[in-house]
Amino acid sequence: MQRGFQVVAISALVAGATLAIRADVTPPTQAAEIELQLGHLFFSEGRFPESLDAYQHALRTDDSSRLREARSGVIQSALRLAEYDIARVHAEALLKSSPRNAEAVSLYGDSLWASGLFEQAEAKYKDALSIVPELARGRHGLARSLLARSQVDAAMNEAQAALLLAPRDLEIHHTVGAIYERMHKYEEAAGAYSNYVNLLPNKDTSDKAIWSRAEIGFLRSFGQRIPFEMDPGADTMLYTVPFKLVNDKIVVRAKINNRGDQDFIVDTGSESTVITDTTAQRIGVAPITYTLSAGVGEVGLRGLQLARLESLTIGSLKLRNVPCIIKNPPLRNLPIRERESLSPLALGFSMMIDYKAKLLTLGKHLPPEPMDVELPLTLYRLATVRGTIDADHQVNFVVDTGGEVISISQATATALHRPAQERRIKLKVYGTSGWDRDAFLLLPGVDLAFD
């Protein structure tokens, strides 16, 4: 009974404060302070839309320290809501007002990272650490940067150092889990993700906690099995297979669980091997749990099944205990049926495509080849390269062999501030999450450079 009374009392206090700060008689400084405290409360409860609103109201103050605190809250809330433009604008303002503040520099790095500008973010994390070497968020940012460059051991060292400095920072626990997953240490990854879930606000009811627990269950379902297991010495060899081009997509033949060969699209825009529900039922691949997948199309976040292939064979390369996604429930009203796909990058291999000879070569380490252009590549969930649009707008592009055209996001197109008289021709584009009703062809196009 006493606990119930406390909850009611706190709710009444919050409601009263909200009413008070809207009144004209409240001094601006006092109103900003109340909003700031509300922002902290909402943020701690995982109520990020409310915390963002409160922090934005708290910006109406002349107190420089309170202004910095409120702006930091705006940035962190916006990042959790995927409002990356809001985060970038306020992170730039915070950095301008406090250029030697390590936390401000690191937060700016976080906003760059969320926008996909990984190299620029890494530079800011290093700047922050040059000011305060034991800054947890700086070490965490550097850990993610190292992971994106596939330096997993160095990434783990930085992440563990960050965890010692901030053991209750849930994002650091999640990054530790991601590093363990890249190392194929699934039990350790599950433990790190469990720590992440335990630190989530409303961990018993939030959707984020539910989906995270499903991922943990999937990782632990491997038990003593070694993910992506190969025969001894197989990781030192090169594997070359023929492919055919179908609608500008690379298609190879592969076997699931030693059954007959079938077509797989080579799709580096996917984080996992993907099979259809029809194939899963035919071969007897049983789903283990569900996951959420974000993709292009009106469905947006799509619920799919997670499963494990006993084996996947591509030419003479054979992998055992391969995680996969089953496209179930399937999408309806598509112009063509969904297809199986695989990404050599997600399987842990580098790849070389010879379009003239129509040969695909896979290997853990590829020999040096003569080249006309070489671009630095980051691999954080997906492979990306840095590009520049219209000479001054830097963005990262996903290296997507499953796509048929070069595409930019709606947010990037808006940020270009192109003349209103430009032609925008509606296109009927289908992605992994269905029909993208907002897709259009921008004419006369954009200038694009890669460096």
C-alpha positions as CSV (number, residue, x, y, z in Angstrom):
1,M,0.0,0.0,0.0
2,Q,2.8,2.4,0.9
3,R,4.5,1.8,-2.5
4,G,1.3,2.6,-4.4
5,F,0.9,5.9,-2.5
6,Q,4.5,6.8,-3.4
7,V,3.8,6.3,-7.1
8,V,0.7,8.4,-7.0
9,A,2.5,11.2,-5.1
10,I,5.4,11.3,-7.6
11,S,2.9,11.4,-10.5
12,A,1.0,14.2,-8.9
13,L,4.3,16.1,-8.4
14,V,5.2,15.7,-12.0
15,A,1.8,16.8,-13.1
16,G,1.9,19.8,-10.8
17,A,5.4,20.8,-12.1
18,T,4.2,20.6,-15.7
19,L,1.3,22.9,-14.9
20,A,3.4,25.3,-13.0
21,I,6.1,25.8,-15.7
22,R,3.4,26.8,-18.2
23,A,2.2,29.6,-16.0
24,D,3.3,33.2,-16.9
25,V,4.2,34.0,-13.3
26,T,7.0,31.4,-13.2
27,P,10.5,33.0,-13.5
28,P,12.3,31.7,-16.7
29,T,15.2,30.4,-14.7
30,Q,13.0,28.5,-12.3
31,A,10.9,27.1,-15.3
32,A,14.1,26.0,-17.1
33,E,15.3,24.2,-13.9
34,I,12.0,22.4,-13.5
35,E,12.0,21.4,-17.2
36,L,15.6,20.1,-16.8
37,Q,14.6,17.9,-13.8
38,L,11.6,16.6,-15.7
39,G,13.9,15.8,-18.6
40,H,16.2,13.8,-16.4
41,L,13.2,12.0,-14.9
42,F,11.6,11.1,-18.2
43,F,15.0,10.0,-19.7
44,S,15.7,7.7,-16.7
45,E,12.3,6.1,-17.3
46,G,12.9,5.6,-21.0
47,R,10.3,8.2,-22.0
48,F,12.4,9.8,-24.7
49,P,9.7,11.8,-26.5
50,E,8.8,13.5,-23.2
51,S,12.4,14.0,-22.2
52,L,13.3,15.6,-25.6
53,D,10.4,18.0,-25.2
54,A,11.4,18.9,-21.6
55,Y,15.0,19.4,-22.5
56,Q,14.0,21.6,-25.4
57,H,12.0,23.8,-23.1
58,A,14.9,23.9,-20.7
59,L,17.0,25.5,-23.4
60,R,15.2,28.8,-22.5
61,T,17.7,29.9,-19.9
62,D,20.6,32.3,-19.7
63,D,22.5,30.1,-17.2
64,S,25.4,28.7,-19.3
65,S,25.8,25.5,-17.2
66,R,22.1,24.7,-17.3
67,L,22.1,25.4,-21.0
68,R,24.9,22.9,-21.6
69,E,23.1,20.3,-19.5
70,A,19.8,20.8,-21.3
71,R,21.5,20.7,-24.7
72,S,23.2,17.4,-23.8
73,G,19.8,16.0,-22.8
74,V,18.4,17.1,-26.2
75,I,21.2,15.3,-28.0
76,Q,20.9,12.1,-26.1
77,S,17.1,12.0,-26.3
78,A,17.2,12.8,-30.0
79,L,19.7,10.0,-30.7
80,R,17.5,7.4,-28.9
81,L,14.5,8.6,-31.1
82,A,16.6,8.4,-34.3
83,E,16.1,12.2,-34.7
84,Y,19.6,12.5,-36.0
85,D,19.3,15.9,-37.6
86,I,18.1,17.4,-34.2
87,A,21.0,15.7,-32.5
88,R,23.6,17.0,-35.0
89,V,22.3,20.6,-34.8
90,H,22.5,20.7,-31.0
91,A,25.7,18.8,-30.9
92,E,27.3,21.4,-33.1
93,A,26.0,24.2,-31.0
94,L,27.2,22.5,-27.8
95,L,30.7,21.9,-29.3
96,K,30.8,25.6,-30.4
97,S,30.1,26.8,-26.9
98,S,32.4,24.3,-25.2
99,P,35.1,23.3,-27.6
100,R,37.4,22.0,-24.9
101,N,34.8,20.0,-23.0
102,A,35.5,16.3,-23.5
103,E,31.9,15.2,-23.0
104,A,30.7,17.8,-25.6
105,V,33.3,16.6,-28.1
106,S,32.3,13.0,-27.5
107,L,28.6,13.8,-27.8
108,Y,29.3,15.4,-31.2
109,G,31.1,12.2,-32.1
110,D,28.0,10.3,-31.2
111,S,25.9,12.5,-33.4
112,L,28.3,12.0,-36.3
113,W,28.3,8.2,-35.7
114,A,24.5,8.0,-35.7
115,S,24.5,9.9,-39.1
116,G,26.9,7.2,-40.5
117,L,29.9,9.5,-40.6
118,F,32.2,7.0,-38.9
119,E,35.6,8.4,-39.8
120,Q,34.7,11.9,-38.6
121,A,33.2,10.4,-35.4
122,E,36.3,8.5,-34.7
123,A,38.4,11.7,-35.0
124,K,36.1,13.4,-32.4
125,Y,36.4,10.5,-30.0
126,K,40.2,10.7,-30.2
127,D,39.9,14.5,-29.6
128,A,37.8,13.9,-26.5
129,L,40.3,11.3,-25.2
130,S,43.2,13.7,-25.7
131,I,41.4,16.0,-23.3
132,V,40.2,13.4,-20.8
133,P,41.9,10.0,-21.4
134,E,39.6,8.1,-19.1
135,L,36.3,9.4,-20.6
136,A,34.0,6.4,-20.7
137,R,32.0,7.6,-23.7
138,G,35.1,8.4,-25.6
139,R,36.5,4.9,-25.0
140,H,33.2,3.5,-26.0
141,G,33.1,5.5,-29.3
142,L,36.6,4.3,-30.1
143,A,35.6,0.7,-29.4
144,R,32.8,1.0,-32.0
145,S,35.2,2.6,-34.5
146,L,37.7,-0.2,-34.1
147,L,34.9,-2.8,-34.5
148,A,33.9,-1.0,-37.8
149,R,37.5,-1.6,-39.0
150,S,37.3,-5.3,-37.9
151,Q,39.9,-4.8,-35.2
152,V,37.9,-6.9,-32.8
153,D,40.5,-7.5,-30.1
154,A,41.4,-3.8,-29.9
155,A,37.7,-3.0,-29.9
156,M,37.1,-5.3,-27.0
157,N,40.0,-3.8,-25.0
158,E,38.5,-0.3,-25.4
159,A,34.9,-1.5,-24.6
160,Q,36.0,-3.2,-21.4
161,A,38.0,-0.1,-20.4
162,A,34.8,2.0,-20.9
163,L,32.8,-0.5,-18.9
164,L,35.1,-0.2,-16.0
165,L,34.6,3.5,-16.0
166,A,30.9,3.4,-16.5
167,P,29.5,0.0,-15.5
168,R,25.9,1.2,-15.6
169,D,26.0,2.6,-19.2
170,L,23.7,0.2,-21.0
171,E,25.0,1.1,-24.5
172,I,28.5,0.0,-23.6
173,H,27.2,-3.4,-22.5
174,H,25.4,-3.6,-25.9
175,T,28.6,-2.8,-27.7
176,V,30.5,-5.5,-25.8
177,G,27.8,-7.9,-26.9
178,A,28.2,-6.9,-30.5
179,I,31.9,-7.4,-30.3
180,Y,31.5,-10.9,-28.8
181,E,29.0,-11.7,-31.6
182,R,31.6,-10.7,-34.2
183,M,34.1,-12.9,-32.4
184,H,31.5,-15.8,-32.7
185,K,31.4,-16.0,-28.9
186,Y,27.7,-16.3,-28.6
187,E,27.4,-17.3,-24.9
188,E,29.5,-14.3,-23.9
189,A,27.5,-12.0,-26.3
190,A,24.2,-13.3,-24.7
191,G,25.6,-12.4,-21.2
192,A,26.5,-8.9,-22.3
193,Y,23.1,-8.4,-23.9
194,S,21.5,-9.6,-20.7
195,N,23.3,-6.9,-18.8
196,Y,22.0,-4.4,-21.3
197,V,18.4,-5.6,-20.8
198,N,18.7,-5.4,-17.0
199,L,19.7,-1.8,-17.3
200,L,16.9,-0.8,-19.6
201,P,14.1,1.4,-18.2
202,N,10.9,-0.6,-17.9
203,K,12.8,-3.8,-18.6
204,D,9.8,-6.0,-17.9
205,T,7.5,-4.4,-20.4
206,S,9.4,-2.4,-23.1
207,D,9.4,-3.7,-26.7
208,K,13.2,-3.2,-26.8
209,A,13.6,-5.6,-23.8
210,I,11.3,-8.2,-25.4
211,W,13.2,-8.2,-28.7
212,S,16.6,-8.2,-26.9
213,R,15.5,-11.2,-24.9
214,A,14.6,-13.0,-28.1
215,E,18.1,-12.3,-29.5
216,I,19.6,-13.6,-26.3
217,G,17.5,-16.8,-26.6
218,F,18.7,-17.2,-30.2
219,L,22.4,-16.9,-29.3
220,R,22.1,-19.3,-26.4
221,S,20.3,-21.8,-28.6
222,F,23.7,-22.6,-30.2
223,G,24.9,-24.1,-27.0
224,Q,28.3,-25.7,-27.6
225,R,28.0,-25.4,-31.4
226,I,30.6,-23.1,-33.0
227,P,28.9,-20.5,-35.3
228,F,30.3,-20.5,-38.9
229,E,32.4,-23.6,-38.1
230,M,34.8,-24.8,-40.9
231,D,37.1,-27.7,-41.3
232,P,40.7,-27.1,-40.1
233,G,42.7,-25.1,-42.7
234,A,39.6,-24.0,-44.6
235,D,40.0,-20.4,-43.5
236,T,43.4,-20.2,-45.3
237,M,41.9,-21.1,-48.7
238,L,40.3,-19.1,-51.5
239,Y,36.9,-20.2,-53.0
240,T,35.9,-19.3,-56.5
241,V,32.4,-20.0,-57.9
242,P,30.6,-18.9,-61.1
243,F,27.7,-16.6,-61.0
244,K,25.0,-15.3,-63.3
245,L,23.6,-11.8,-63.5
246,V,19.8,-11.6,-63.2
247,N,18.3,-8.1,-63.2
248,D,21.7,-6.7,-62.4
249,K,21.9,-9.0,-59.3
250,I,24.7,-11.6,-58.7
251,V,23.2,-15.0,-58.3
252,V,25.2,-18.1,-57.2
253,R,24.3,-21.7,-56.4
254,A,24.5,-22.9,-52.9
255,K,23.2,-25.8,-50.7
256,I,21.4,-25.8,-47.4
257,N,21.9,-28.8,-45.1
258,N,23.4,-30.8,-47.9
259,R,20.2,-30.6,-50.0
260,G,20.1,-29.7,-53.7
261,D,21.7,-26.6,-55.1
262,Q,19.5,-23.5,-55.4
263,D,19.9,-19.9,-56.3
264,F,21.0,-17.3,-53.8
265,I,21.3,-13.6,-54.5
266,V,24.7,-12.2,-53.3
267,D,23.4,-9.3,-51.2
268,T,25.9,-7.3,-49.2
269,G,23.1,-5.0,-48.0
270,S,21.9,-7.8,-45.7
271,E,23.3,-8.6,-42.3
272,S,22.5,-12.3,-42.5
273,T,21.8,-15.2,-44.7
274,V,18.1,-15.1,-45.7
275,I,15.7,-17.9,-46.8
276,T,12.0,-17.9,-47.6
277,D,9.4,-19.6,-45.6
278,T,8.8,-22.0,-48.5
279,T,12.4,-23.1,-48.5
280,A,12.5,-23.4,-44.7
281,Q,9.5,-25.7,-44.7
282,R,10.8,-27.8,-47.7
283,I,14.2,-28.4,-46.1
284,G,13.0,-28.6,-42.5
285,V,14.7,-25.5,-41.0
286,A,12.8,-24.8,-37.8
287,P,12.5,-21.2,-36.5
288,I,13.9,-20.5,-33.0
289,T,12.6,-17.1,-32.3
290,Y,11.6,-13.8,-33.8
291,T,13.5,-10.6,-34.6
292,L,12.9,-7.2,-36.0
293,S,14.4,-6.2,-39.3
294,A,14.4,-2.6,-40.7
295,G,14.3,-2.2,-44.5
296,V,13.1,-0.1,-47.4
297,G,9.3,-0.2,-47.8
298,E,6.1,0.8,-46.2
299,V,6.2,-1.9,-43.6
300,G,9.4,-0.4,-42.1
301,L,10.2,-2.6,-39.1
302,R,9.3,-6.1,-40.0
303,G,9.0,-9.1,-37.8
304,L,11.0,-12.1,-39.1
305,Q,12.1,-15.5,-37.8
306,L,15.6,-16.4,-36.7
307,A,16.9,-19.9,-37.3
308,R,20.1,-21.9,-37.7
309,L,21.3,-23.8,-40.8
310,E,23.1,-27.0,-40.1
311,S,25.3,-26.2,-43.1
312,L,25.7,-23.8,-46.0
313,T,27.8,-24.9,-49.0
314,I,29.0,-22.5,-51.6
315,G,31.2,-24.3,-54.2
316,S,33.9,-26.1,-52.1
317,L,33.3,-23.9,-49.1
318,K,31.2,-25.5,-46.3
319,L,30.1,-23.6,-43.2
320,R,28.3,-25.2,-40.3
321,N,25.9,-23.7,-37.7
322,V,25.0,-20.6,-39.8
323,P,22.6,-18.1,-38.4
324,C,19.8,-17.2,-40.8
325,I,16.6,-15.2,-41.2
326,I,13.4,-16.8,-42.4
327,K,11.2,-14.3,-44.3
328,N,8.1,-15.3,-42.3
329,P,5.5,-13.9,-42.4
330,P,6.0,-13.3,-46.1
331,L,5.1,-10.0,-47.7
332,R,2.0,-9.9,-49.9
333,N,1.3,-8.2,-53.3
334,L,4.9,-8.1,-54.5
335,P,5.6,-8.1,-58.2
336,I,8.1,-11.0,-57.9
337,R,8.4,-13.6,-55.1
338,E,11.0,-13.1,-52.4
339,R,14.3,-14.9,-52.9
340,E,17.1,-16.5,-50.9
341,S,20.1,-14.3,-50.3
342,L,23.5,-14.4,-48.7
343,S,26.3,-11.9,-47.9
344,P,29.9,-13.1,-47.9
345,L,30.7,-10.2,-45.5
346,A,28.1,-11.4,-43.0
347,L,29.6,-14.9,-43.3
348,G,33.0,-13.4,-42.3
349,F,34.6,-13.4,-45.8
350,S,36.2,-10.8,-48.1
351,M,35.0,-11.0,-51.7
352,M,36.2,-10.2,-55.2
353,I,33.7,-9.9,-58.1
354,D,35.0,-10.5,-61.7
355,Y,32.1,-9.2,-63.8
356,K,33.8,-10.0,-67.1
357,A,34.5,-13.7,-66.2
358,K,31.4,-13.9,-64.0
359,L,33.4,-15.3,-61.1
360,L,33.0,-14.7,-57.4
361,T,36.0,-15.3,-55.1
362,L,35.7,-15.6,-51.3
363,G,38.5,-15.8,-48.7
364,K,39.4,-14.7,-45.2
365,H,42.3,-12.9,-46.8
366,L,42.4,-12.0,-50.5
367,P,45.7,-11.5,-52.3
368,P,46.6,-8.0,-53.5
369,E,45.2,-7.0,-56.8
370,P,45.9,-4.1,-59.2
371,M,43.3,-1.4,-58.8
372,D,42.3,1.9,-60.4
373,V,40.5,3.2,-57.3
374,E,40.7,2.1,-53.6
375,L,38.2,3.3,-51.0
376,P,38.4,2.8,-47.2
377,L,35.5,0.6,-46.1
378,T,33.8,0.3,-42.7
379,L,31.9,-2.7,-41.6
380,Y,29.5,-1.9,-38.7
381,R,26.6,-4.2,-39.3
382,L,26.8,-3.3,-43.0
383,A,29.7,-2.3,-45.3
384,T,29.8,1.4,-46.1
385,V,32.1,3.8,-48.0
386,R,32.2,7.6,-47.7
387,G,30.8,9.7,-50.5
388,T,30.2,13.4,-51.2
389,I,27.0,14.7,-52.8
390,D,27.0,18.0,-54.7
391,A,30.6,18.8,-53.6
392,D,29.9,19.6,-49.9
393,H,27.4,17.1,-48.4
394,Q,29.2,14.1,-46.9
395,V,27.3,10.8,-46.4
396,N,28.1,7.1,-46.1
397,F,26.8,4.7,-48.8
398,V,25.9,1.1,-48.1
399,V,27.8,-1.2,-50.4
400,D,24.8,-3.1,-51.6
401,T,25.2,-5.7,-54.3
402,G,21.5,-6.6,-53.9
403,G,20.4,-3.1,-55.1
404,E,19.9,-2.1,-58.7
405,V,20.5,1.7,-58.5
406,I,22.5,4.2,-56.4
407,S,20.0,5.7,-53.9
408,I,20.0,8.3,-51.2
409,S,17.6,8.7,-48.2
410,Q,14.7,11.1,-48.1
411,A,16.5,13.0,-45.3
412,T,19.6,13.4,-47.5
413,A,17.6,14.6,-50.5
414,T,15.9,17.2,-48.3
415,A,19.2,18.4,-46.8
416,L,20.5,19.2,-50.3
417,H,18.2,22.2,-50.6
418,R,17.8,21.7,-54.3
419,P,15.6,24.2,-56.3
420,A,11.9,23.7,-56.0
421,Q,11.5,23.4,-59.8
422,E,13.5,20.2,-60.0
423,R,11.6,17.3,-61.4
424,R,10.8,14.4,-59.0
425,I,9.4,11.4,-60.9
426,K,7.6,8.9,-58.7
427,L,9.0,5.4,-58.9
428,K,7.5,2.1,-57.9
429,V,10.4,0.7,-55.7
430,Y,10.1,-2.5,-53.7
431,G,12.5,-3.1,-50.8
432,T,12.9,-5.8,-48.1
433,S,9.9,-4.2,-46.3
434,G,7.6,-3.9,-49.3
435,W,6.6,-1.0,-51.5
436,D,8.3,2.3,-50.9
437,R,5.6,4.8,-51.8
438,D,7.9,7.8,-51.2
439,A,10.6,6.8,-53.7
440,F,11.3,9.2,-56.6
441,L,13.8,9.9,-59.3
442,L,15.5,13.2,-58.8
443,L,16.3,15.1,-62.0
444,P,18.7,16.4,-63.2
445,G,20.4,14.2,-60.6
446,V,23.2,14.9,-58.2
447,D,27.0,15.2,-58.4
448,L,28.6,12.2,-56.6
449,A,32.2,11.6,-55.6
450,F,33.9,9.0,-53.5
451,D,37.1,9.5,-51.6
